[in-house]
Amino acid sequence: MRLRVLVAVLGVLLLAATAQAVKITIDTGGDPNSRLEIRTLTLPDGTEAQLYVLEGHEVHVTIGDNLLVADHIEFDLTNRVVRVVGYGSYTTKGETVTGNDLIIDLQKESFDAKDVIISTSAIDVSGDNASRVPGQVSIVSGHFSPCSRCDQTLEDYGFDAGRIELYPGDRLVAYDVKVLLRGRPLFGLPLLVVPLAPPSRQPLLSITAGTATTRAEIAASWPYVAGPDAFGSVNVHYYAAVTPGAGSGIENSLLGGAVQTSYLGGGFDHRFYTDRGKGEFRVEYTPFDLTRNANGTVPSGAKGDSTLQFDLTYATEKVLGPPSFSLTVKRDDTVRNRIWEYDWSTTQVNTGLQGTFSSQGFIDLNPNDTVDTPSYANRTTPLWTVARLQVQPSDLESYVFGPFQVKSALLDLGAFRDTSNLANRSAALTPTFTSGRLRDGYSLVLQPVSPWQGMTVNGQSDFTGNYYGSGERLIDWNAVLTAKQTLPASGSLSLTLQRDTSQGETPFTFDQIPLRTRTEADATLLLAPLPWANLQVKGGYVFVDNRNPLNEGVQPVVSTLNLFRTTSWIDLSVSNSYDVMKADPGTIDTKLTLSSPGSVKATLQLEHVEDLKVTPDRITGIATDQTHSSARASLAVPGIAELSIDTGYTYAPPPPPVGTPPQHWDPLQLSVTLGTLQQDDVLPGLRVTYERDLNAGKVTALTVDAAAAAGPLQFTASERLGFPYGTVATSSLRLAWPGIAAVEADGLAWLEPSWLGFPGDPTASRTLTFKVEDAPTGHSPSWQVQYVTVFDPTLNASAGGYRGSDLTARAVLTDQQYGPVNFSLDLFADMPFHDDLQPITYLRRASLVFGIDAYQTVGLQGSLGYNGAYSSTSQSVTSGLLTLGDVALIVRPLKDLYVGAVVNDTWDLTGLSPSYPTFNLQPKFVVAWNRCCWALYSSWDSATGRFSIALTTPGASQGLLQAFDTGLTLPGAKP
């Protein structure tokens, strides 16, 4: 028998032997020398056991989600044990174990091994012997080091332990520990705990020095695990009011001064899980902070308020459905002082009904203060839900009665306390109102039924009724019924009757809804006797509308006739809206569109609105005749040329202002296009648009647009001339190389009005804009330089000049690489420029955020901000503030060593400020030594003399920190 067949048989036997559904697959990797041997052993108690022995090069055995790799593997099916003879590796979800003589118990999900190396996501541990049970690995004579994964031939530091308990993903506990420094024993510890959890689950120690107005704080947090389904953390806070500089060396360096009064606070955060849900129990106590005098001392008898934060929550998972339970008990004095709040609910299903019982309320421990409402109360949530029971069917599929189907049903019984409804006179007598409420609601649907051929009837009724212990009620009911009759010749008649009402009163604010009553009937008649013609008539009648009584009665009848819809070259529609109540026949709106097929496209669009009855405007009272005609015609050879004309005529326009003709005609627009103006083709294009006021008999505007492309370059131009003088209203010239750059000029008279015989306006000013920018595809430009100025012909004794000149620049570049230099920057600058009114050019605003990395050895980063002020009286720059924010120069002389300086300061470069120096250099000098598995950071602030030193693991936000004042400073410049 071939080995592949034997291996397949072995896989089936192992699966049958491990009847607890552990799947095993075997892969010999195609090793032609691999072999399988079946042995029968006699155990000491006289029983026999079968042993399957598999030998080959790096045989892969997958046991469930775990992987075993070895050259010699023995399977004991009787005891459900897998043994490795010699070297092998076993990988689970939490760790990888490599060693000799692995023994894996499939039933207990455990293993034993010798001379092992255990690799987890956080740390590697080696030892003479290891054994595993689910969630825990025990190692005898073990060694571990955070430096084991660093590129170090000799670890900077490590730990030898007589016994190690490893809890992957949480912690490592070592007993009888020797601390090693560069491989040499330094000192011993009886116990060492190493957190392996994420940063939020690691121990925390922070020290904050106090000042004359703020207290010092020492905070410590320690995580814990309480079984497989619960974990949390305990924290302790020590607070101290200090007198700065009056204490001993330790007090000054750690706490910032001599301790006057100390306080102790803290709490814990516990989280737990059950088979159906999860919860959290959190308590945090912060002691009061004594009020201080202006000099920082604490007056006799002073007292502040302590705060308590308490939160107990538990809820079953919603996806599991009922039975469900949720509970919340909380107090947060930082949000609502001394108010306890609770909210709980439970849902059960029985005999086809789902019931939910809930309650929500609060207890105010100090009713005399200004806070007397809970945090959850709002417009739709009452102050207090004493008790509430909601019952509804758990399954509505069986609630079908003939053509009727119940979509929803609810019975809601509760007792509430809430702020009084001010619109209810009886309830408004007291600030709050307490009463019971019975709510019933349903949604009933009438499925489409056919009483006779061609007739269908359907509808829906949604009802909600609130009945209060005060004897009041509040009803919200919306019902719709629709009947549709199919008529011969593809027609139909539909009638819809709708009643929407909400009426009554509620004593509560949270129950308020807008009151309304509207009953209406709508009808639609559709006649389609021919495929190319149809007529639709809509109308209705409003019986009651208490919000808008003027809308009651017959609604306007809207009729629309559509003709020739199946013909491609003609389309005709006629519509009318007739207001029966106002005896206004409205207008007849006729639209006709004609278009020709073929390569030459001719289109004619005609529209005429005929006002059947002239009525006065409801605001001005002036009678307005809406009769109007419009036309648009075009003739085009697509992509080559197009001619279009557009205008309209009003037969009875409003009276014009004195001295102006009546505005009968709409502006006449005549447009001629040669080629196309699209940028994605190679055809150049030119469009000239002529606009004329037919009423006054004069030209109003002339617009010229052009576009062309030459290789990668794209050119566009546009200019609009306004009349009567032919002045340049708008103009633009743009040349772009997509992906490279673009130049643009706006406001230039590249088409002179005099060339067309127009005089122009010699007194009209014109804004000129010139810019050069990036031309990327798909996003905005990454850099731009723009110059704006205004040409004013009235300046310089009417010789003309420039004013309002301004130069701006913006660049946003990220990860730009030039050889060994990488840089990023965000630059903005604004400079008023010298012109006929501005005497000098100066920098008004600027900002720069930058980062430069050269040869991965020198780095420069930070932000610069500049604000300049100019005085027109003295005609000089009076202030130039340069703000440096975290400007840092860092040099890496060695692979793990960083040395640099950081500057934060504000300078006035003009030397005129009484508050800021012209130049001052008092940086903070920093040194960082990153050794992969640990880091040392030190800084000296040359402005204050404060020296800090910290020892942490790389990337950690907390570590051992010591800071103290040296009194050693660099001399600073004075304003």
Disulfide bonds with the S-S distance in Angstrom:
Cys147-Cys933 1.90
Cys150-Cys932 2.06
